[in-house]
Amino acid sequence: MLRLEAPRQRIVLAMLLLEANRILSVDRLVDAVWDEAPPPTARRQIQICVSTIRRALAECGLVDVIATRSPGYQLQAGDRELDLYLFNHFTAAARVALTEGRLAESASLYREALALWSGQPLAGIDSRRVQAAAVQITEQMMATLEECIELELRLGRHHQIVGELLTHVASYPLRERLRAHLMVALYRCGRQAEALAVYRHAREDFAEEFGLEPSSELRRLEQAILTNDPELAPMTSAVLVV
């Protein structure tokens, strides 16, 4: 198992992995480690970090993974050795299957992509550049999760996913699309009161956080639940799921 104790080394490795198979300049690595106030020895310290990372990788059996390429370095890896590549591969395949009407296959591919997600990406790495990339990756993963859940609702799998949705909404309370999916799942499980409570909590959270009401789509979904709108039935709810 690769262990890097120094924060600078973790930042450099994270940047190399984010730019895998592309040349990453020393200047960008310096910026990632020190932001806008690098010391005079910054470039030399980057060289030392890369040497340390190379030794650590070699101890794990990964030799010659990082190559020196002007004006910096390149981490070389096969596409299928990178979780982010595999995530994008499965997600793209899921979307193709969906457009071709292969719904169950699409849902399975989405789940393969999401199975690669374990905790917050790049957690604990104190770098503005690295954390900006982490935000983008998290948004990509959340959007994929929402697409997957919407598809599984179309497939009538509300009983299987309602518990998962409760967990995700608790973790990401300001994502309206997740709230909408949870409301639909609860309603279809015969839990109308709980579905409406999700909307009430959304109103409270959005008012407190932004001083705003929930979106018109979420308000429309609340009304549909109140009136037992037949469009909420499985396979016909796509219009109502935001």
N, C-alpha and C positions, 0 to 999 in steps of 0.2 A: 504494500500500500504506500502510495506517495505521500510523504509528510514534508511540508515546508513550514517552518516556524516563523520566519521573518515576514512581516506584512508586505514589504517591497517585493519579495519573491512571489508571493501569492498574487499580487497585482500584475506583475510581469507575466506570469503563467496564464492568468485569466485573460489578459489582453491577447496573448499569442493564440490561445484557444478560440477566442471570439473571432480572430482573423485567420483561422487555420487555413493553410495552403495559400495564403497571400503574404506578401512581404510587408512587414510592419516596421516602420522607421524607428530609429532610436529616439528621434525627437518626439514621436507620439508616445513612446514608452515613458520618456521623461515627463511629459505632460500628465500622463495617467498617474504616475507615482507622486509627483510634487505639485500638480496643478500649475499655477502661474509663478511659483517661487522656488525654482530648482537651485540647488547649491552649485558652486563652480565645478564640483567633482561628479555631477549627475551622470554624465555619459560613462565615466569610468565605473560608477556604482551599478549602472545598468549592465555593463559587461560582466561584472562580478556576479550579479543576480543570475544572468543567463548561464554562466559557468556552473553555478551551484545547482540550478534547475537541471542542467544537462547531466550532472553527476547523479542527482536524485532519480532522474528518469532511467539512467543506465542501471542503477541498483535494482530497479523494478523490471529490468529486461528490455527497456525501450532505449535502444542505442541509435544515435544519429537522427533523433526526431527533430531537433532544432538545428537548422542550417543557417549559416551566416550568408546573408544576401544583401548587397548594398541597396539602400542605405540603412539596413537594419538586420532583421532576422525573419525566418519563416519556419513555423511549426508545421511539419508534414504529417498528414494523417489521412487514412482512407476515409471516404465519405461515410461508410457504414460503421466507422469507429467513433463517430461524433453523434451524441444524442440529439443535438439541435438539427443536424441534417436528417436523421431518421424521423424526427418529429415532423419536419416540413414534408418529407417524402410521404409519410402515412396520411398527413392532413390533405395533401394535394390529391392523393389517390382516393381518399374518402369523398372529396368534392366531385371528382370525376364520376365515381360510382353513383353519387346522389343525382347528378344531372342526367344520368342514364337510367334512372329508376331502380337501381339495385340498392334499395333502402337498407336492408339487413346487412349487406356487405359493407355499405358505407358506414353504418353504425359501428361495426366491428373494427374497421380501419381507424375510425376516430378514437375508439378505445385503445387501440394499439399505440397511437400517438400519445394519448394522455397517460398511458402507463409509464411513459418515460419521465413524467413530471414527478419529482420528489422534493417537496418543500420549496422554499423560495430560491430561485436561481441566484448564484453568486453571492449568497448571504455571507456577511461577515467580512467582506473585502472592502476596505475603506478607500475608495477611489471614486471621484466624481464621474469619470468616464466609464468605469466598470458598472457603477450603479445606474447610470443612464441606460446602458445596454440591458441591465437586469430589468428595468422598468419596461422596456420594449418587449423583452422575452415574456415577461409576466402577462402583458397585455395580449400578446399573440396566443399564449396558452389559454387565457381566460376566454378570448373570443372563440377559440376552438372548442372549449368546454361548452360554451353556450350553444354553439352550432350542434354539437353532439346531443345535448339534452333536448333541444328542440326536435331533432330527428327522432329521438327515442320516445318523446311524447307523441309524435305522429304515429309511431309504431305501437302505441298503447302500452308502453312499459312504465306507466306512472307509479305503480306499486313498487317496482324495483328501484326507482331513482329518487323517490320522495325523501328518504333518509339522507342520501348524498346531497340533495338540494338544500335541506335544512342546514347541513354543515357548511356548505359553500356560502349561503346567504349570511350566516353568522360571521363568516370570515370576510366577506365582501359586501357589506350591507348597502352600499351606494350604487351597486350595479343593478339597474332597473330590469334588464333582460333576465337576470337570474331570479329576481323577485317575481316577475311575470311567470316564468316557468314553474316556480314553486307554487304560485297561486293556482295555476292550471292543474298541476299534479295533485295538490291537496283536494281541490274540487272534485276531480275524477275519482279520488279515493273515498268520496263521501264525506269529506271533512270541510264542508262549506264555511263553517264559522272560523276555522283556522285559516282558510284561504283569505277570508275578509280581514282577519287580524293581521295577516302579512301586509295587506295594503295599508291598514291603519298605522302600523309601525313604520312603513315606508314614508307616510306623510309626516310623522313625527321626526324621523331621521333627516329627511330632506329639508324640513322647515328649520331644524336646529343647525344643520350644516351649511345650508345655502340660502335660507329664507325663501324657499320656493316650494310650490306644489309639485307632486309627481307629474310625469308626462301625461299628455292626453291619451296615449296608448294604455298606460297603466290605469288611468281613470276609467277608460272604456272597458277594460277587462274587469274591473270591480263591478261595473254596472251589469256586465254580462253574467257574472256570478250571482249577483243579487236577483236577476230575472231568470236564472236557469236557461240561459241562451243555448239552443240546440247546437249552435256552431262550436260550442266547447267540447262536444263529443270527439273521441279519438278520430284521427284522419281527416277532420274538417276544421281543426282549430288553428291552422297555419296563419290565418288572417289575424287572429286575436293574440298570438304569441309574439311579443315584441323582441 
